[in-house]
Amino acid sequence: MSLKKSNKYSYIQGKQITDVDTGTRFYDFQGMRLPSVTTVLAKTKNQSYLTAWKNKVGHEKAESIKNLSSKRGTAMHKFLESHIQGVGYDDLTPIGCEAKPMAQKIIEMGLTPISEYHGSEVMLHYPGLYAGSTDLVCTHNGLETIVDFKQSNRAKREEWIEDYYIQIAAYAMAHDAYYGSTIQQGVIMVCTPDLYYQEFKCSGAELKKWKHKFLRRLDHYHELIHDEKEIANIDMTELLEKFEKDGK
């Protein structure tokens, strides 16, 4: 059974652009090219753990694991998107057969508290600064919420998923900035291939903390990609100061 659709927000669509040379993802909103949230996080991430893992398992095997995980995650998202929108869909490939029960576990365990959804696979942007696509904007346990679906090869520890929190905080901030909303909560729903489900939430002061961390990462990104900073029409120092002052 699909989720109840709310038309509270009239979402606008941007255009997703991938740089063929670097694989970097951007969005074009109303003629302005904005870096994606995932690009900002990837460019400013501490890569030491990932490098150590690649060296341990071997680069070829690491790439194979990464590609399989990516395909499985894409398939799982497609099942979830189809369920939410009430569209018939199936995938009988080996990847699809692995991803389908993972999606069903998230539907069973994660989507139950959702009374209605505002948008699925929603493109969001903070004018002049950044953009991205969030999996779900909904009302979850009475709170306006950003939801992110994740597949994982093994159970997650909270200290491993800082960038997941930062990602949903960035989407919440963009939604509030453009649509005048007050997103109160972020929920990360994770499932492993052996159908172990985990849920991580943040709200209130904690959500504000992750927003602030994203702004710091965005500022760092602009320092790394100096020419991007030249075209950004919002001063990051001014925004950080405003964020500290009014708590938004």
Secondary structure, 3 states (H helix, E strand, C coil): CCCCECCCCCCCCCEEEECCCCCCEEEEECCEEEEEHHHHHHHCCCCHHHHHHHHHHCHHHHHHHHHHHHHHHHHHHHHHHHHHHCCCCCCCCHHHHHHHHHHHHHHHHCCCCEEEEEEEEEEEEECCCEEEEEEEEEEECCEEEEEEEEECCCCCCHHHCHHHHHHHHHHHHHHHHHHCCCCCEEEEEEECCCCCEEEEEEEHHHHHHHHHHHHHHHHHHHHHCHHHHHHCCCCHHHHHHHHHHHCC
